[in-house]
Amino acid sequence: MKQALCPNTALRVSNRAPGGGPFASHAGGVDWNYYTMDVKLLHEANGLRTFAVIFSTGDEPVSGLERFAGDHGVTAAQVTAIGAFSRATVGYFDWQRKDYQRIGIDEQVEVLTLAGNIAVKDGGRNPALHLHVVLGRRDGSACGGHLLEASVRPTLEVIVIESAAHLRRRTDPETGLALLDAGA
């Protein structure tokens, strides 16, 4: 187990199975509720916080960030990150189907940019992520979309900056998407 980033302000969460990967679920798949990450509070002023959330090899960052936000009461924030994935699934919203077309990327890629936000959905208390990612391939080409899931290798360095006002999402009846509602 790695050392915490800073003994006074860092939290080390470790539920990694023997051998370094996440625990396998009983259904034979991967239970991404188990993850390893470092969390450090970088700044706090006037009730607003800035965190570094650092994922390691094998971690799934989307569910990890959802859990982080829930555990720390983050209901409105900006998210940025850089790092690398051994694989990822991105989504492209298909307007005709009103659903995401899942695009699998099964190779080592650099996270050139990850940007998004955290809000709560339909008046609830649970955080909802909206993350976009641009991934760089070995040949210099890029691909991207909505980050649906990924496996980190070797690191993903995420900065989470809270917003003063709570952000709320509402389900848009035309698309079925959870969109930010500026009036909420």
Buried (B, 14 or more C-beta within 10 A) or exposed (E): EEEBBEEEEBBBBEEBEEEEBBBEEEEEEBBBBBBBBBBBBBEEEEEEBBBBBBBBBBBBBBBBBBBBBBEBEBBBBBBBBBBBBBBBBBBEBEEEEEEBEEBEBEEBBBBBBBBBBBBBBEEEEEBBBBBBBBBBEEEEEEBBBBBBBBBBBEBBBBBBBBBEEEBBBBEEEEEEBBBBBEEB
